[in-house]
Amino acid sequence: MTDYALLTAQLSALAADEPHWLPVLSNAAALLWESLENINWAGFYLTRRESLLLGPFQGKVACIRIPYGRGVCGTAAAEDKTQLVPDVHAFPGHIACDSASRSEIVVPLHCGGTVVGVLDIDSPTEGRFTEQDRQGLETFARTLEEVTHWQAL
């Protein structure tokens, strides 16, 4: 079981006094990669003109650009709503960047009420992510929003 309170505290410590978003997101991806079990990708996509552009991540190579409304990430950004998908192959319009991925969770990130990107985590196991993961990762994302200096984005 993941200790999301500890993860969030570690994120805050890693981001302390850092004015740029890039190293904060890079360390956040590495922290999730090292802390979450049974995942094969953890990282970020950042908003660029009604699409998402690949940001810092850990895992195999990934899709570079995802249109809003397409796939799990694009849907999370367009609807501004966390997507917890137990079986990505059953998700309409799923984009298979890594054919090994079976489940996914994507949490929108905000600055001033506007979606500026998404946190994306994939697993090779169907049904990997739970409601506890959703709540923990949403709290992690809210903390990330607070500690990240998005104005340079």
MARVO-10019 format. One record per residue: residue in three letters; x negated, y, z of N, C-alpha, C, O in turn. Coordinates in pm, whole numbers, plus 32768, in hexadecimal, padded with zeros to 4 digits. Each point is the difference from the previous one (the first is absolute). Layout:
<sites>
   code   n.xx   n.yy   n.zz   ca.xx   ca.yy   ca.zz   c.xx   c.yy   c.zz   o.xx   o.yy   o.zz
    Ala      X      Y      Z       X       Y       Z      X      Y      Z      X      Y      Z
...
</sites>
This chain:
<sites>
   code   n.xx   n.yy   n.zz   ca.xx   ca.yy   ca.zz   c.xx   c.yy   c.zz   o.xx   o.yy   o.zz
    Met   7FAB   7F89   8000    8055    8077    8000   7FA7   807D   8000   7FA2   800A   804E
    Thr   807D   8051   7F5B    7FB1    807A    7FF2   8023   8064   806D   8075   8018   801C
    Asp   7F25   8023   8020    8013    8068    8064   8000   8088   7FB8   7F97   803E   7FF1
    Tyr   80DF   7FED   7FE4    800A    807C    7FB4   7FE1   807C   8053   7FD2   8064   7FC9
    Ala   8047   7F98   80B8    7FDD    8071    8056   7F68   8014   8000   7FD0   8071   7FF8
    Leu   7FE6   7F21   8010    7F6E    8008    7FFB   7FD1   8030   7F78   7FA7   8054   7FF7
    Leu   8094   7F78   7F9E    7FDB    802D    7F78   8015   8096   7FEF   7FAC   8046   7FC6
    Thr   80C3   7FEB   806C    801F    808D    7FF5   7F9D   8055   8051   7FD7   806A   7FD3
    Ala   8005   7F67   80A3    7F9C    8047    8052   7F78   8000   7FBA   7FB9   8065   8002
    Gln   8022   7F2B   7FC1    7F81    7FFA    7FB7   8001   805F   7F8A   7F9C   8043   7FE4
    Leu   80D4   7FC5   7FD6    800D    805D    7F90   7FEB   8090   802F   7FB6   804C   7FC1
    Ser   808A   7FD9   80AB    7FF0    8088    8036   7F6F   801D   8022   7FCF   806E   7FE5
    Ala   7FEC   7F32   8056    7F73    8013    8024   7FA9   800D   7F83   7FA6   8054   7FFB
    Leu   8074   7F5A   7FA1    7FB2    8006    7F84   8014   8085   7FB6   7FA4   8030   7FBD
    Ala   80D2   800B   804F    8020    807A    7FB7   7FDE   8080   804D   8009   806E   7FCA
    Ala   7FD0   7F83   80B3    7FE5    8076    8054   7F98   805B   7FBE   7F94   7FD3   7FDA
    Asp   808E   80AA   801A    7FA7    8069    7FD0   7FD5   7FF0   7F6F   7F9D   803E   7FD8
    Glu   80A8   7F71   7FD9    7FDD    7FF2    7F72   8062   8050   7FAB   8077   7FE1   7FFE
    Pro   7F5A   8086   7FBC    8059    8057    7FB4   8028   7FCC   7F76   8054   803D   7FBF
    His   7F73   7F56   8012    801E    7FD4    7F78   804D   7F7C   8000   7FE0   7FA6   804D
    Trp   8085   804F   7F5D    8056    7F8A    7FFA   7FB9   7F83   7FCF   8024   7F92   8029
    Leu   7F78   807B   7F80    7FC2    7F8B    7FC2   7FC0   7FA0   8065   8020   7F89   7FFD
    Pro   7F88   80A4   805C    7FC8    7FA2    805F   8067   7FCC   8064   7FF3   7F90   8031
    Val   8073   80BF   7FEE    8068    7FD2    805C   804E   7F8D   7FC2   8016   7F9A   8041
    Leu   8013   8075   7F41    8048    7F94    7FBD   7FA7   7F86   7FE9   802D   7F8E   8009
    Ser   7F54   808A   7FD9    7FA2    7F91    7FED   7FF1   7FAE   807F   8006   7F85   7FFD
    Asn   7FE7   80BE   8073    7FF5    7FB9    807F   8083   7FBF   8029   8000   7F94   803C
    Ala   8070   80AB   7FA5    8083    7FC6    8021   8013   7F7D   7FB3   8030   7F9E   8038
    Ala   7FAB   8061   7F48    800B    7F85    7FB0   7FA6   7F92   803A   8029   7F8D   800A
    Ala   7F5D   8098   801A    7FA2    7F9E    8039   8033   7FCC   8087   7FF3   7F89   801D
    Leu   8045   80CF   8033    8036    7FD7    8082   8071   7F9B   7FEF   8004   7F9A   8045
    Leu   8057   8081   7F60    806D    7FA3    7FE7   7FCB   7F7C   7FC8   802E   7F95   8029
    Trp   7F73   8071   7F7B    7FC6    7F89    7FC3   7FC0   7FA5   806A   800F   7F86   7FFB
    Glu   7FAD   80B6   8063    7FBC    7FB4    8069   805F   7FD0   806F   7FE1   7FA0   8046
    Ser   8091   80A2   7FCA    8058    7FE4    8072   8079   7FA9   7FE1   8030   7FB8   8058
    Leu   8000   804D   7F2D    8079    7FB5    7FDE   7FDA   7F77   7FC9   7FA5   7FF3   7FAD
    Glu   80A1   7FA7   8081    7FE7    7F78    7FD1   804E   7FE4   7F81   806C   8037   7FE9
    Asn   7F5C   7F71   7FC6    8045    7FCA    7F8C   802E   806D   7F9E   8073   8001   7FD5
    Ile   7F32   8059   8009    801B    8064    7F98   7F95   7FF5   7F95   7F92   7FCE   8019
    Asn   808E   8061   7F6F    7F9E    8000    7F94   7FED   8089   7FC0   7FB6   800D   7F9E
    Trp   808D   805A   8098    7FEC    8089    7FD0   8038   8060   8067   806C   7FE9   8037
    Ala   7F4B   8082   7FE3    8030    8069    805B   7FC8   8085   7FCE   7F87   800E   7FF1
    Gly   80D1   8051   7FF7    7FCE    8080    7FD1   806D   8064   7FE1   8071   7FF6   8031
    Phe   7F6A   806A   7F7C    8055    8074    7FE8   800D   8020   7F6C   7FA4   7FEB   7FB1
    Tyr   80D1   8047   802C    8017    8040    7F80   802C   808E   8020   804F   8016   805C
    Leu   7F7F   804B   7F58    8019    808D    801A   8050   803F   7F90   7FEA   7FE1   7F8A
    Thr   8073   8076   809A    8059    803E    7F9F   7FB3   805C   7FA1   7FB1   8055   8028
    Arg   806A   7F96   7F57    7FCB    8055    7F95   8069   800B   7F92   8014   7FA2   7FB4
    Arg   8030   80D1   8044    8062    801C    7F97   8063   7F8E   7FE8   7FFF   7FC2   7F96
    Glu   8054   8022   80CA    8069    7F9A    7FF7   7FCA   7F73   7FE5   8046   7FAC   7FC8
    Ser   7F3D   803D   8060    7FCA    7F79    7FFD   7FA3   7FF1   8078   7FE4   8061   8047
    Leu   7FED   7F26   7FCE    7FA4    7FE3    806E   7F7A   7FD9   7FC5   7FF8   7FAE   7FA5
    Leu   7F9E   808E   808F    7F78    7FE7    7FD3   7FB6   7FB2   806C   800A   8020   8076
    Leu   7FAC   7F7B   7F62    7FB6    7FAC    805E   7FA5   8054   805A   7FB7   8056   7FD0
    Gly   8050   7F8F   80B1    7FAC    8043    8063   7FA6   7F9A   8045   7FED   7F92   7FCD
    Pro   7FDD   8091   80A6    7FA8    7FA5    804A   8048   7F7D   8022   8076   8000   8024
    Phe   7F41   7F90   7FD0    803C    7F7E    801D   7F95   7F9A   801F   7F88   8017   7FED
    Gln   80A7   7F75   8044    7FAE    7F8A    8016   8048   7F8D   7FBA   8079   7FF0   800F
    Gly   7F3D   7FC0   7FA5    803C    7F8F    7FBA   7FD0   7FF9   7F72   7F9F   8042   7FDA
    Lys   80A6   7F6D   7FD6    7FDE    7FF1    7F73   8021   807E   7FB2   8048   8057   8031
    Val   7F84   7FB3   7F54    801F    8073    7FAC   8098   800F   7FF6   804A   7F9F   800E
    Ala   7FE3   80DC   7FD9    808E    801E    8006   802E   8053   7F8A   7FAE   8038   7FB6
    Cys   80D4   7FD0   8038    803A    8058    7F9B   7FD5   808F   8020   7FFD   8028   8074
    Ile   7FE3   8024   7F25    7FCE    8088    8015   8072   8064   8010   7FFA   8058   8056
    Arg   806F   7F9B   7F5A    806E    8060    8006   8085   7FB5   7FFD   8012   7FA3   7FB2
    Ile   804A   8088   80A4    8084    7FC3    8009   8069   806F   7FF5   7FFE   805D   8051
    Pro   805D   7F9C   7F4F    8069    8066    7FF5   8061   7FF9   8077   801D   7F95   8034
    Tyr   8015   80DF   7FF4    8068    8003    8066   8075   7FAA   7FD1   8025   8004   7F8B
    Gly   8013   7FAE   80D2    8074    7FAF    7FE1   7FDC   7F77   7FC7   805A   7FAE   7FEB
    Arg   7F27   8037   7FFD    7FD8    7F7F    7FC5   7FB2   7FAE   8068   7FA8   8034   8043
    Gly   807B   7F4D   7FC8    7FBD    7FA8    805F   8021   8025   808F   8050   805A   8019
    Val   7F73   7F61   8044    801B    8017    808D   7FCC   8088   802C   8045   8049   8046
    Cys   7F41   7FDB   7F90    7FC6    8081    8027   804E   8074   7FC5   8021   8060   8047
    Gly   7FFD   7F99   7F38    804A    806C    7FBF   808C   8010   8037   8033   8070   8008
    Thr   800C   7F21   8020    8085    8006    803D   7FF9   8041   8089   8055   8052   8022
    Ala   7F47   7F89   802E    7FF0    803D    8085   7FEE   8097   7FF4   803A   804B   804E
    Ala   7F76   7FE1   7F51    7FE9    808F    7FED   807D   8046   7FCF   8024   806A   8033
    Ala   801F   7F5D   7F6A    8077    8040    7FC6   8074   8007   8062   8047   8064   8005
    Glu   7FCB   7F33   804A    806F    7FFC    8060   7FD9   8038   8087   8056   8013   8056
    Asp   7F28   800A   7FBE    7FCC    802E    8080   8030   7FA4   8071   8037   802C   8065
    Lys   7FB1   7F52   7F85    8030    7F9B    805F   7FA0   7F89   8000   7FD4   7FD3   7F96
    Thr   800C   7FFC   80E1    7FAB    7F8B    800D   803E   7F8B   7FB6   8078   7FE7   8009
    Gln   7F33   7FD1   7FAD    802A    7F88    7FBA   7FBB   7F88   8041   7F85   7FF5   7FFC
    Leu   80C8   7FB3   803F    7FCD    7F84    803B   8035   7F90   7FA6   8077   7FE2   8001
    Val   7F2F   7FE1   7FB2    8028    7FA1    7F98   7FC8   7F76   8021   7F87   7FE9   7FF3
    Pro   80D0   7FB9   8037    7FD1    7F7B    8024   7FCD   7FAE   7F8A   7FA7   7FAC   8010
    Asp   8091   806B   7F77    7FD7    7FB7    7F88   7FF8   8064   7F8C   8066   8027   7FC8
    Val   7F20   8000   8016    7FEF    8067    7F98   8034   7FD1   7F79   8026   8052   7FAC
    His   7FDC   7F2C   803D    802F    7FCD    7F7F   8097   8010   7FF0   8033   7FF8   7F90
    Ala   8013   801E   80DD    8090    8018    7FFC   8021   8096   7FFB   8075   8026   7FF6
    Phe   7F24   802F   8013    8016    8092    7FFF   800A   8031   7F71   7FA3   7FEA   7FB1
    Pro   80CB   8058   802A    8010    8030    7F76   7F90   8061   7FD9   7FE7   8063   8045
    Gly   7FD7   7F81   7F4C    7F97    8059    7FCF   7F7C   7FF4   8048   7FAB   8059   7FF3
    His   8040   7F3C   8059    7F82    7FF0    8049   7F8A   8008   7FA0   8005   7FC9   7F92
    Ile   7F92   807D   8098    7F85    800C    7FB2   7F9A   7FA2   803E   7FDB   8012   8074
    Ala   7FF9   7F8C   7F41    7FA3    7F9C    8035   7F6F   802A   7FE8   7FC2   7FD5   7FA0
    Cys   800A   807F   80B9    7F73    8026    7FF7   7FA7   7F89   8024   7F96   7FED   7FC6
    Asp   8097   7FC4   809C    7FB9    7F87    802B   8065   7F8F   8002   805E   8001   8050
    Ser   7F91   7F9D   7F5A    8061    7F93    7FF5   8009   7FAD   8080   8060   7FB5   8011
    Ala   7F3F   8057   8049    8003    7FB5    807E   8060   803E   8066   8027   7FBD   805F
    Ser   7FFF   80C1   7F8F    8059    8042    8060   808B   7FC4   7FFA   8039   7FED   7F95
    Arg   7FFD   7FF6   80E1    8086    7FC6    800B   8061   8058   804D   8078   7FFD   7FE7
    Ser   7F54   8053   8078    8055    805C    804C   7FB8   8085   800E   7F86   8009   7FF0
    Glu   80C8   805F   8030    7FC7    8088    8000   8051   8059   805C   8079   7FEE   8012
    Ile   7F41   8074   8028    8043    806A    804A   7FC1   8084   7FD4   7F86   800C   7FF6
    Val   80D0   8056   7FEF    7FD2    8083    7FD2   8048   806B   8051   807B   8001   800A
    Val   7F35   805B   8031    8036    806A    8056   7FDD   8088   7FC2   7F8B   801B   7FE7
    Pro   80D9   803A   7FFF    7FE4    8086    7FCB   7FB3   8056   8064   8011   7FF3   807A
    Leu   7F9A   8065   7F51    7FB5    8061    8051   802D   808C   7FD8   801E   801A   7F8C
    His   7FE8   8040   80D6    8038    8086    7FEA   7FA2   8070   802C   7FAA   7FEE   8056
    Cys   806B   8084   7F6C    7FC6    807E    802E   806A   806A   7FEA   802C   8015   7F8F
    Gly   7FFE   802D   80DC    8068    8067    7FF5   8082   7FCB   7FC8   8047   8049   7FBB
    Gly   7FDA   7F39   8063    807D    7FC7    7FD1   7FFC   7FC8   7F73   8064   7FC9   7FD1
    Thr   7F2C   8045   7FEA    7FF0    7FCF    7F77   7FAC   7F82   7FFF   7F9D   7FF6   8049
    Val   808A   7FA8   7F66    7FB1    7F86    7FF2   7F7C   8021   7FBA   8000   8035   7F90
    Val   7F91   7FAC   80B2    7F7B    801B    7FC6   7FB8   7F7E   7FDB   7F93   8002   7FC8
    Gly   80AB   7F8D   8058    7FC4    7F80    7FDF   8045   7F91   804B   8067   8014   8042
    Val   7F5E   7F73   7FB3    8036    7F8D    8047   7F8E   7FAD   8038   7F92   7FFC   7FC9
    Leu   808B   7FC2   80A5    7FAB    7F98    803A   8035   7F7C   7FCB   8078   7FE4   800E
    Asp   7F33   7FCC   7FB6    8029    7F83    7FC0   7FAE   7F8C   8039   7F85   8008   8006
    Ile   80C0   7F8D   8023    7FBC    7F8A    8033   8040   7F85   7FC0   807A   7FF1   8001
    Asp   7F31   7FB7   7FC8    802D    7F86    7FBE   7FCF   7F86   804D   7F9C   8005   8047
    Ser   80AD   7F8D   7FA8    7FD9    7F80    803B   8013   7F8F   7F9B   805B   8006   7FAE
    Pro   7F4F   7F94   8059    8014    7F8D    7FAA   806A   7F9E   8035   801A   7F99   7FC3
    Thr   8023   8089   80AE    8065    7FAA    803E   808A   803E   7FF5   8014   8074   8025
    Glu   804B   7F41   7FA7    808A    802E    7FF8   8036   8017   808D   7FEA   7FAD   8059
    Gly   805D   80C1   7FBC    803D    801E    8081   7F9E   8029   806D   8022   7FF8   8076
    Arg   7F68   8033   7F66    7F96    8022    8061   8027   8073   805C   7FDF   7FFC   8077
    Phe   8067   8068   7F56    801A    807A    804E   8088   7FFA   8045   8063   7FD4   7FC6
    Thr   7F9D   805A   80B7    8078    7FF9    8055   8031   808D   801F   7FC5   8064   7FD9
    Glu   80AA   7FA0   806E    8035    8080    8030   7F9B   8041   8060   7FF3   807A   8001
    Gln   7FC7   7F36   804F    7F99    8037    8059   7F90   8042   7FAE   7FCF   806B   8025
    Asp   800A   7F55   7F6D    7F9C    803C    7FA8   8033   8084   7FC6   7FB7   8063   7FFB
    Arg   80C7   7F9F   7FDA    803A    807B    7FC8   7FF8   8070   8067   7FD2   806E   7FE1
    Gln   805B   7F78   8098    7FFF    8067    8068   7F72   802C   8020   7FE5   8078   800B
    Gly   7FC0   7F28   8004    7F75    8020    801F   7FBC   804F   7F92   7FB7   8060   801C
    Leu   805F   7F79   7F68    7FC0    8046    7F90   803F   8088   7FE6   7FBB   805C   7FD2
    Glu   80C5   7FB4   804B    803E    8085    7FF6   7FC5   805D   806A   7FE9   8075   7FE4
    Thr   8000   7F58   8095    7FC0    8051    8068   7F70   8022   7FD7   7FD4   8071   8013
    Phe   7FE4   7F2E   7FB7    7F78    8016    7FCE   8001   806E   7F94   7FAB   8059   8001
    Ala   80B6   7FA0   7FA4    800C    8064    7F95   8020   808A   8037   7FC8   8064   7FD2
    Arg   8090   7FA5   8091    8022    8082    803B   7F84   803D   8043   7FE8   8078   7FF7
    Thr   7FC9   7F35   804B    7F84    802F    803D   7FA0   802E   7F94   7FC0   8069   800F
    Leu   8035   7F4C   7F87    7FAA    8027    7F90   802A   8087   7FC7   7FAB   8053   7FDF
    Glu   80D7   7FC3   8017    8032    8082    7FD0   7FD3   8072   805C   7FDF   806E   7FD2
    Glu   8022   7F77   80B0    7FDB    8068    8062   7F6B   801E   8000   7FD8   8073   8012
    Val   7FD5   7F27   7FDB    7F6F    8014    800E   7FBA   8022   7F7C   7F8B   8025   8001
    Thr   80BB   7FCE   7F8F    7FC2    8016    7F7E   8018   808F   7FD1   806E   8035   800C
    His   7F29   8006   7FC0    8008    8088    7FCA   801F   7FF6   7F6B   7FA6   7FFD   7FAD
    Trp   80DB   7FFF   8034    802F    7FE7    7F77   7FEB   8074   7FA3   8007   7FED   7F86
    Gln   7FDF   808C   80AB    7FF8    8075    7FA9   7F92   7FF2   7F97   8007   8041   7F97
    Ala   7F95   7F6D   8082    7F94    7FED    7F9E   8025   7F99   7F96   7FB5   7FEC   7FA1
    Leu   80BF   7FD3   806F    802B    7F95    7FA6   8025   8034   7F78   8027   7FB2   7FA9
</sites>
